[in-house]
Structures are given as structure tokens and as C-alpha cells.
Amino acid sequence: MMVDVVEVRPLEGYRLYLRFEDGAEGEVDVSGLVPFEGVFALLRDPVRFAEVRVLPDLGTVGWPNGADLDPDVLYAKITGKRIAQR
């Protein structure tokens, strides 16, 4: 079962502070999750990276250029819990 992201704040060094609807919170280093290629290439620019926002319809975070991150992966990184099989 997916837990939605309800808050995001950009931090230095391509990190994000995230808070989930169940209260789990912490930091994720995006540079360790995705290569800054393709749709993520623009995010190498710290100004563009800081444009991150919560996408309530998807329950995750994303950027104006259409890039987004899998909320299950983010939740697993924050909590240390394995991603549930669907």
C-alpha cells in the first residue's frame, strides 16, 4: 500500500526533506536514486531542483518539467522498510 508524500522541502546537495501522511519523515539524496539524464537532466541545476513540489494526485513529488519520483522508493529510503510487492 502506497503512503502519500504530504510535504517536501529541497535541501542542499540534491537532497529532499520528505514527510509522509503516516508521519514518517526524513531526508533522501536524489543523486543516489536517479541519473541526471533525460527528464532528470534539468535537475542538475540547483535552481531547477529547488522547484520540487508535492503532486497530490500522484502521492509523490515532482518538478515542473514532468520528472517525478516513485513514492514507494522514497518511503523505503526514509523508513528502511522493504517495498511491498503489488
N, C-alpha and C positions, 0 to 999 in steps of 0.2 A: 504494500500500500504506500502510495506516494504521500509525503508530507510536504506541504507547500512552503516556499520561502515567503516571508512576510516583511522582511527588512533587509536592505543591502546598503553597505557603505564602501566606497572604494578606499583602499589604503595604498601606501607606497609599495613599490616593488611588485606590482601586478597581483596584489593580494586583495581579497574581499572579506569584509566582515559580513556574516550572514546570521539571520535569526529565522527559525522555522516556527510554524504555527503551534508545534507542541512544546515550544520553549527552548529547544536545543539551539545553541549559538556557538560561534567560533569563527576562526579565520581559515581561508582557503587560498593557497598560492595557485593562481590560474596558470602561471607559466609552467607549472608542473603537470597540468591537465591537458593543455592543447598546444599544438604548434602554432605559432603566429603566422599562419599561411592561409590562403583562401579567404573565407569570410572573416577569419580572425586576424588577418594581416594588419588591418587598420588599428587594431587594439595595441599594437606595439607603441603607438603614440600615447603617452600618459594622459594627455588631454582627452583623447577619444576613449581610452579605457575608463576614465572617470565619469563618462556618460552612462554608465551602467544604471539599470533601474529594475524594479520588480515587475514581472509580467504576470499579473494576477490571473489572467485567463489560462496561462500555462503552468502556474505554480512555481515559476523559476525566475531567473534573472536573465537579462539580455541587454542588447545595445541597439541604438537606432539603425545600424546597418543590417540588422536581421540576425546577428550572431546571438546564440543563447547557449546555456549550459544545462545538462541533464540534472534535474533536481535530485534524483536518486544517488547519483555520483557525489554531488555536493553534500548530501545528508550523510552518506557513508564516510566521507572525508572528515566531517565535523564530529560525528559520533563514534566512529570506529566500528559501526555495525555493518555487517555484510549487506549487500544489495539483495533484496528479496527476488526470487525467481517469479516471473509473471506467467 
